[in-house]
Amino acid sequence: MAARSGNRRMRWRRGERPSGGVVFAHWRTPALLLVLLCASACHPVRATDADISREQLGEIAMTRQACGSCHRIAGIEGADGTVGPPLDHYARRQMIAGVLPNTPENLARYLKSPRTIVPGNAMPQQRLSDREIQGIVAYLYQQK
């Protein structure tokens, strides 16, 4: 091991620490950090983050559950499905699934278990948390 005079940094031969552990080459550490940073940027915000709004949580939940594969949803990229009804301007609607008055409470009830509200309904049973349901309700009711 050779130490630089007047400098706190030390160099080790063959990339080894005195304790026997291997040291990353100087270029590898920043490269590894860059790769980790890029990988973390590829993942969407987690639905459990406390600092996001309910509307953002709803957008994330609808994207993750692929609601846009059946519904057209304003503000969600690629949400252009035609199997289910369009969900844009949702707050203006009078009824939910043709049987419930359009209220936030009824929509939450419907999202929790659509087939108990309308037996034989094509809407799949999603495994949504109560927080995700409230987020979806908030997102759809901002669509005026």
Contact map, one row per residue, 1 for C-alpha under 8 A:
111000000111100001000000000000000000000000000000000000000000000000000000000000000000000000000000000000000000000000000000000000000000000000000000
111100000111000000000000000000000000000000000000000000000000000000000000000000000000000000000000000000000000000000000000000000000000000000000000
111110111110000000000000000000000000000000000000000000000000000000000000000000000000000000000000000000000000000000000000000000000000000000000000
011111111110000000000000000000000000000000000000000000000000000000000000000000000000000000000000000000000000000000000000000000000000000000000000
001111100000000000000000000000000000000000000000000000000000000000000000000000000000000000000000000000000000000000000000000000000000000000000000
000111110000000000000000000000000000000000000000000000000000000000000000000000000000000000000000000000000000000000000000000000000000000000000000
001111111100000000000000000000000000000000000000000000000000000000000000000000000000000000000000000000000000000000000000000000000000000000000000
001101111100000000000000000000000000000000000000000000000000000000000000000000000000000000000000000000000000000000000000000000000000000000000000
001100111110000000000000000000000000000000000000000000000000000000000000000000000000000000000000000000000000000000000000000000000000000000000000
111100111111000000000000000000000000000000000000000000000000000000000000000000000000000000000000000000000000000000000000000000000000000000000000
111100001111100000000000000000000000000000000000000000000000000000000000000000000000000000000000000000000000000000000000000000000000000000000000
110000000111111111000000000000000000000000000000000000000000000000000000000000000000000000000000000000000000000000000000000000000000000000000000
100000000011111100000000000000000000000000000000000000000000000000000000000000000000000000000000000000000000000000000000000000000000000000000000
000000000001111100000000000000000000000000000000000000000000000000000000000000000000000000000000000000000000000000000000000000000000000000000000
000000000001111110000111100000000000000000000000000000000000000000000000000000000000000000000000000000000000000000000000000000000000000000000000
000000000001111111111110000000000000000000000000000000000000000000000000000000000000000000000000000000000000000000000000000000000000000000000000
000000000001001111111110000000000000000000000000000000000000000000000000000000000000000000000000000000000000000000000000000000000000000000000000
100000000001000111111000000000000000000000000000000000000000000000000000000000000000000000000000000000000000000000000000000000000000000000000000
000000000000000111111000000000000000000000000000000000000000000000000000000000000000000000000000000000000000000000000000000000000000000000000000
000000000000000111111100000000000000000000000000000000000000000000000000000000000000000000000000000000000000000000000000000000000000000000000000
000000000000000111111110000000000000000000000000000000000000000000000000000000000000000000000000000000000000000000000000000000000000000000000000
000000000000001110011111000000000000000000000000000000000000000000000000000000000000000000000000000000000000000000000000000000000000000000000000
000000000000001110001111100000000000000000000000000000000000000000000000000000000000000000000000000000000000000000000000000000000000000000000000
000000000000001000000111111110000000000000000000000000000000000000000000000000000000000000000000000000000000000000000000000000000000000000000000
000000000000001000000011111110000000000000000000000000000000000000000000000000000000000000000000000000000000000000000000000000000000000000000000
000000000000000000000001111111000000000000000000000000000000000000000000000000000000000000000000000000000000000000000000000000000000000000000000
000000000000000000000001111111100000000000000000000000000000000000000000000000000000000000000000000000000000000000000000000000000000000000000000
000000000000000000000001111111110000000000000000000000000000000000000000000000000000000000000000000000000000000000000000000000000000000000000000
000000000000000000000001111111111000000000000000000000000000000000000000000000000000000000000000000000000000000000000000000000000000000000000000
000000000000000000000000011111111100000000000000000000000000000000000000000000000000000000000000000000000000000000000000000000000000000000000000
000000000000000000000000001111111110000000000000000000000000000000000000000000000000000000000000000000000000000000000000000000000000000000000000
000000000000000000000000000111111111000000000000000000000000000000000000000000000000000000000000000000000000000000000000000000000000000000000000
000000000000000000000000000011111111100000000000000000000000000000000000000000000000000000000000000000000000000000000000000000000000000000000000
000000000000000000000000000001111111110000000000000000000000000000000000000000000000000000000000000000000000000000000000000000000000000000000000
000000000000000000000000000000111111111000000000000000000000000000000000000000000000000000000000000000000000000000000000000000000000000000000000
000000000000000000000000000000011111111100000000000000000000000000000000000000000000000000000000000000000000000000000000000000000000000000000000
000000000000000000000000000000001111111110000000000000000000000000000000000000000000000000000000000000000000000000000000000000000000000000000000
000000000000000000000000000000000111111111000000000000000000000000000000000000000000000000000000000000000000000000000000000000000000000000000000
000000000000000000000000000000000011111111100000000000000000000000000000000000000000000000000000000000000000000000000000000000000000000000000000
000000000000000000000000000000000001111111100000000000000000000000000000000000000000000000000000000000000000000000000000000000000000000000000000
000000000000000000000000000000000000111111110000000000000000000000000000000000000000000000000000000000000000000000000000000000000000000000000000
000000000000000000000000000000000000011111110000000000000000000000000000000000000000000000000000000000000000000000000000000000000000000000000000
000000000000000000000000000000000000001111111000000000000000000000000000000000000000000000000000000000000000000000000000000000000000000000000000
000000000000000000000000000000000000000011111100000000000001000000000000000000000000000000000000000000000000000000000000000000000000000000000000
000000000000000000000000000000000000000000111110100000000001000000000000000000000000000000000000000000000000000000000000000000000000000000000000
000000000000000000000000000000000000000000011111100000000000000000000000000000000000000000000000000000000000000000000000000000000000000000000000
000000000000000000000000000000000000000000001111100000001001100000000000000000000000000000000000000000000000000000000000000000000001000000000000
000000000000000000000000000000000000000000000111110000000000000000000000000000000000000000000000000000000000000000000000000000000000000000000000
000000000000000000000000000000000000000000001111111100000000000000000000000000000000000000000000000000000000000000000000000000000000000000000000
000000000000000000000000000000000000000000000001111100000000000000000000000000000000000000000000000000000000000000000000000000000000000000000000
000000000000000000000000000000000000000000000000111110000000000000000000000000000000000000000000000000000000000000000000000000000000000000000000
000000000000000000000000000000000000000000000000111111011000000000000000000000000000000000000000000000000000000000000000000000000000000000000000
000000000000000000000000000000000000000000000000001111111000000000000000000000000000000000000000000000000000000000000000000000000000001000000000
000000000000000000000000000000000000000000000000000111111100000000000000000000000000000000000000000000000000000000000000000000000000011101100000
000000000000000000000000000000000000000000000000000011111110000000000000000000000000000000000000000000000000000000000000000000000000001101100100
000000000000000000000000000000000000000000000000000111111111000000000000000000000000000000000000000000000000000000000000000000000000001000100000
000000000000000000000000000000000000000000000010000111111111100000000000000000000000000000000000000000000000000000000000000000000001001100000000
000000000000000000000000000000000000000000000000000001111111110000000000000000000000000000000000000000000000000000000000000000000001111111100000
000000000000000000000000000000000000000000000000000000111111111000000000000100000000000000000000000000000000000000000000000000000000001100100000
000000000000000000000000000000000000000000011010000000011111111100000000000000000000000000000000000000000000000000000000000000000000000000000000
000000000000000000000000000000000000000000000010000000001111111110000000000000000000000000000000000000000000000000000000000000000001001100000000
000000000000000000000000000000000000000000000000000000000111111111110000000000000000000000000000000000000000000000000000000000000000000100000000
000000000000000000000000000000000000000000000000000000000011111111110000000100000000000000000000000000000000000000000000000000000000000000000000
000000000000000000000000000000000000000000000000000000000001111111100000000000000000000000000000000000000000000000000000000000000000000000000000
000000000000000000000000000000000000000000000000000000000000111111100000000000000000000000000000000000000000000000000000000001000000000000000000
000000000000000000000000000000000000000000000000000000000000011111111100000000000000000000000000000000000000000000000000000000000000000000000000
000000000000000000000000000000000000000000000000000000000000011111111110000000100000000000000000000000000000000000000000000000000000000000000000
000000000000000000000000000000000000000000000000000000000000011001111111100101111000000000000000000000000000000000000000000000000000000000000000
000000000000000000000000000000000000000000000000000000000000000001111111000001111100000000000000000000000000000000000000000000000000000000000000
000000000000000000000000000000000000000000000000000000000000000001111111000000111111100000000000000000000000000000000000000000000000000000000000
000000000000000000000000000000000000000000000000000000000000000000111111100000111111111000000000000000000000000000000000000000000000000000000000
000000000000000000000000000000000000000000000000000000000000000000011111110000111100111100000000000000000000000000000000000000000000000000000000
000000000000000000000000000000000000000000000000000000000000000000010011111100110000011100000000000000000000000000000000000000000000000000000000
000000000000000000000000000000000000000000000000000000000000000000000001111100100000001100000000000000000000000000000000000000000000000000000010
000000000000000000000000000000000000000000000000000000000000000000000000111110000000000000000000000000000000000000000000000000000000000000000000
000000000000000000000000000000000000000000000000000000000010001000010000111111100000000000000000000000000000000000000000000000000000000000000000
000000000000000000000000000000000000000000000000000000000000000000000000001111100000000000000000000000000000000000000000000000000000000000000000
000000000000000000000000000000000000000000000000000000000000000000011000000111110000000000000000000000000000000000000000000000000000000000000000
000000000000000000000000000000000000000000000000000000000000000000111111110111111000000000000000000000000000000000000000000000000000000000000000
000000000000000000000000000000000000000000000000000000000000000000011111100001111100000000000000000000000000000000000000000000000000000000000000
000000000000000000000000000000000000000000000000000000000000000000011111000000111111010000000000000000000000000000000000000000000000000000000000
000000000000000000000000000000000000000000000000000000000000000000001111000000011111110000000000000000000000000000000000000000000000000000000000
000000000000000000000000000000000000000000000000000000000000000000000110000000001111100000000000000000000000000000000000000000000000000000000000
000000000000000000000000000000000000000000000000000000000000000000000110000000001111110000000000000000000000000000000000001000000000000000000000
000000000000000000000000000000000000000000000000000000000000000000000111000000000111111000000000000000000000000000000000000000000000000000000000
000000000000000000000000000000000000000000000000000000000000000000000011100000001101111100000000000000000000000000000000000000000000000000000000
000000000000000000000000000000000000000000000000000000000000000000000011110000000000111111000000000000000000000000000000000000000000000000010000
000000000000000000000000000000000000000000000000000000000000000000000001110000000000011111000000000000000000000000000000000000000000000000010011
000000000000000000000000000000000000000000000000000000000000000000000000000000000000001111111000000000000000000000000000000000000000000000011011
000000000000000000000000000000000000000000000000000000000000000000000000000000000000001111111000000000000000000000000000000000000000000000011011
000000000000000000000000000000000000000000000000000000000000000000000000000000000000000011111000000001000000000000000000000000000000000000011111
000000000000000000000000000000000000000000000000000000000000000000000000000000000000000011111100000000000000000000000000000000000000000000000001
000000000000000000000000000000000000000000000000000000000000000000000000000000000000000011111111000001000000000000000000000000000000000000000000
000000000000000000000000000000000000000000000000000000000000000000000000000000000000000000011111000011000000000000000000000000000000000000000000
000000000000000000000000000000000000000000000000000000000000000000000000000000000000000000001111111111000000000000000000000000000000000000000000
000000000000000000000000000000000000000000000000000000000000000000000000000000000000000000001111111111000110010000000000000000000000000000000000
000000000000000000000000000000000000000000000000000000000000000000000000000000000000000000000011111100000000000000000100000000000000000000000000
000000000000000000000000000000000000000000000000000000000000000000000000000000000000000000000011111100000000000000000000000000000000000000000000
000000000000000000000000000000000000000000000000000000000000000000000000000000000000000000000011111110000000000000000100000000000000000000000000
000000000000000000000000000000000000000000000000000000000000000000000000000000000000000000000011111111000100000000000000000000000000000000000000
000000000000000000000000000000000000000000000000000000000000000000000000000000000000000000000111001111100100000000000000000000000000000000000000
000000000000000000000000000000000000000000000000000000000000000000000000000000000000000000101111000111110110000000000000000000000000000000000000
000000000000000000000000000000000000000000000000000000000000000000000000000000000000000000000000000011111110000000000000000000000000000000000000
000000000000000000000000000000000000000000000000000000000000000000000000000000000000000000000000000001111111000000000000000000000000000010001000
000000000000000000000000000000000000000000000000000000000000000000000000000000000000000000000000000000111111100000000000000000000000000000000000
000000000000000000000000000000000000000000000000000000000000000000000000000000000000000000000001000111111111110000000000000000000000000000000000
000000000000000000000000000000000000000000000000000000000000000000000000000000000000000000000001000001111111111000000000000000000000000010000000
000000000000000000000000000000000000000000000000000000000000000000000000000000000000000000000000000000011111111100000000000000000000110010000000
000000000000000000000000000000000000000000000000000000000000000000000000000000000000000000000000000000001111111111000000000000000000000000000000
000000000000000000000000000000000000000000000000000000000000000000000000000000000000000000000001000000000111111111001000000000000000000000000000
000000000000000000000000000000000000000000000000000000000000000000000000000000000000000000000000000000000011111111000000000011000000100000000000
000000000000000000000000000000000000000000000000000000000000000000000000000000000000000000000000000000000001111111000000000011110000100000000000
000000000000000000000000000000000000000000000000000000000000000000000000000000000000000000000000000000000000111111111000000011000000000000000000
000000000000000000000000000000000000000000000000000000000000000000000000000000000000000000000000000000000000111111111110101110000000000000000000
000000000000000000000000000000000000000000000000000000000000000000000000000000000000000000000000000000000000000011111111101110000000000000000000
000000000000000000000000000000000000000000000000000000000000000000000000000000000000000000000000000000000000000011111110000000000000000000000000
000000000000000000000000000000000000000000000000000000000000000000000000000000000000000000000000000000000000010011111110000000000000000000000000
000000000000000000000000000000000000000000000000000000000000000000000000000000000000000000000000101000000000000001111111100000000000000000000000
000000000000000000000000000000000000000000000000000000000000000000000000000000000000000000000000000000000000000001111111100000000000000000000000
000000000000000000000000000000000000000000000000000000000000000000000000000000000000000000000000000000000000000000100111110000000000000000000000
000000000000000000000000000000000000000000000000000000000000000000000000000000000000000000000000000000000000000001100111111100000000000000000000
000000000000000000000000000000000000000000000000000000000000000000000000000000000000000000000000000000000000000000000001111100000000000000000000
000000000000000000000000000000000000000000000000000000000000000000000000000000000001000000000000000000000000000001100000111110000000000000000000
000000000000000000000000000000000000000000000000000000000000000000000000000000000000000000000000000000000000000001100000111111000000000000000000
000000000000000000000000000000000000000000000000000000000000000000000000000000000000000000000000000000000000001111100000001111100000000000000000
000000000000000000000000000000000000000000000000000000000000000010000000000000000000000000000000000000000000001110000000000111110000000000000000
000000000000000000000000000000000000000000000000000000000000000000000000000000000000000000000000000000000000000100000000000011111000000000000000
000000000000000000000000000000000000000000000000000000000000000000000000000000000000000000000000000000000000000100000000000001111111100000000000
000000000000000000000000000000000000000000000000000000000000000000000000000000000000000000000000000000000000000000000000000000111111100000000000
000000000000000000000000000000000000000000000000000000000000000000000000000000000000000000000000000000000000000000000000000000011111110000000000
000000000000000000000000000000000000000000000000000000000000000000000000000000000000000000000000000000000000000000000000000000011111111000000000
000000000000000000000000000000000000000000000010000000001100100000000000000000000000000000000000000000000000000000000000000000011111111100000000
000000000000000000000000000000000000000000000000000000000100000000000000000000000000000000000000000000000001001100000000000000011111111110000000
000000000000000000000000000000000000000000000000000001000100000000000000000000000000000000000000000000000001000000000000000000000111111111000000
000000000000000000000000000000000000000000000000000011111110100000000000000000000000000000000000000000000000000000000000000000000011111111100000
000000000000000000000000000000000000000000000000000001101110110000000000000000000000000000000000000000000000000000000000000000000001111111110000
000000000000000000000000000000000000000000000000000000000100000000000000000000000000000000000000000000010011000000000000000000000000111111111000
000000000000000000000000000000000000000000000000000001100100000000000000000000000000000000000000000000000000000000000000000000000000011111111100
000000000000000000000000000000000000000000000000000001110110000000000000000000000000000000000000000000000000000000000000000000000000001111111110
000000000000000000000000000000000000000000000000000000000000000000000000000000000000001111100000000000000000000000000000000000000000000111111110
000000000000000000000000000000000000000000000000000000000000000000000000000000000000000011100000000000010000000000000000000000000000000011111111
000000000000000000000000000000000000000000000000000000100000000000000000000000000000000000100000000000000000000000000000000000000000000001111111
000000000000000000000000000000000000000000000000000000000000000000000000010000000000000111100000000000000000000000000000000000000000000000111111
000000000000000000000000000000000000000000000000000000000000000000000000000000000000000111110000000000000000000000000000000000000000000000001111
